[in-house]
Amino acid sequence: MAVLVVADHTNAALGEATAKTVAAAQKLGGDIDILVAGQGARPAADAAAKLAGVRKVLLAESDALGHQLAEAVTDTVVSLAGGYDAILIPATSAGKNYSPRIAAKLDVNQITDVIEVVSPDTFVRPIYAGNALETVQSSDAKKVITVRPTAFKPVADGGSAPVETVAAAPAAGREAGFVGEEVVKSDRPELAGAKIVVSGGRAMGSAEEFHRVIEPLADKLGAAVGASRAAVDAGYAPNDYQVGQTGKVVAPDLYIAVGISGAIQHLAGMKDSKVIVAINKDADAPIFQVADYGIVGDYKTVVPELMAALG
C-alpha cells in the first residue's frame, strides 16, 4: 500500500500536524511519501525528510502553491494520486479547504476527521459534536482521509528520506487568485499546537474585560489564548481564537476555561485536553462535567488569586 501525506507547512517551517498525520499513515502500513506543495518550501521539505518512516518527500513549487490556494493544491495532488492507494491530509483550516475538492475530482468519498485507524479500510471518527464515535469502512480503491492531528502522537525525527522535485499542476485559467493577507503577529504560541491554553467565555462581558483578564494569565503561563463561540460572536475576541466544533480543535496539556459554561459546541473542541481547569460561578455549568479541576467562584476573584499564586 502506498500512502501520500499532504504536508502542513508555512514554506519556511513544517507544521507539527504533518508528523501526526504520518503517525496515522503508519497504521495503514506500506510506503509513506510526503508532498510539500509551496513556494520557497525547501526548508519544510528538508524537515519532512527527517521524519521517521518516510520513504521520500515530493517538493512541488509554484506561485499559487506558495499561498496554498485550494485549486492549485488540489490539481497538484490529483496529478500525483495515480501512484497512491490513500491520501492523508491534516484536518487544519487549509486541509479542510482542499480535501473535499481532491475527493470530488477523484470521484471518491472523503473520510473526515479520523481519530483512529482500525485497518487499511476501517476508521473511527467523531460525530454529533464528539458525543458519539462512528466506525467507517470504505470500499473505495483510493481513499482520501483527513486526520485530526490532536488524536495522534507525532512521529519522531530520525529519517533521511530523499527530496524529489515534482511538477506543480499548471494554472489552467483559474478563477481564484491570491489578493493579500493580514497576519496577526503574536509572541504567544499558536493556538492549535499550544501546550497550555487559557480561554475566556461570554461571562467576560466585554472585549476590554477579556483582554484584561485572559491575556495576562496566558502570558504568565506562556499559553495561547482561546475563546468560546459566544465570546467571539459577542466581539470579545477575534475568530482565530475560537475553540470548538466550528473553531479550532485543541488538546493541550493544560486547558483553563474562564467563564465558559461548556456548551456542546465548545466541548467538542477541547475535551481531549490532558488536564482541564474550569472557573465558573455556576456550580451546575456543563464544563464541570469534563473538568479535572473545577473552581466554583467569580473569575474576578479567582483569577487574581491564581495570578498571585503563580508569582
Buried (B, 14 or more C-beta within 10 A) or exposed (E): EEBBBBBBBEBEEBBBBBBBBBBBBBBBEBBBBBBBBBBEBBBBBBBBBBBBBBBBBBBBBBEBBBBBBBBBBBBBBBBBBEEBBBBBBBBBEBBBBBBBBBBEBBEBEBBBBBBBBEEBBEBBBBEEBBEEEEEBEBEBEBBBBBBBBBBBEBBEEEBEBEBEEBEBBEBEEEEEEEEEEEEEEEEBBEBBBBEBBBBBBBBBEEBEBBBEBBBBBBEEBEBBBBBBBBBBEBEBBEEBBBBBBBBBBBBBEBBBBBBBBBBBBBBBBBBBBEEBBBBBBEEEBBBBEBBEEBBBBEBEEBBEEBBEEEE
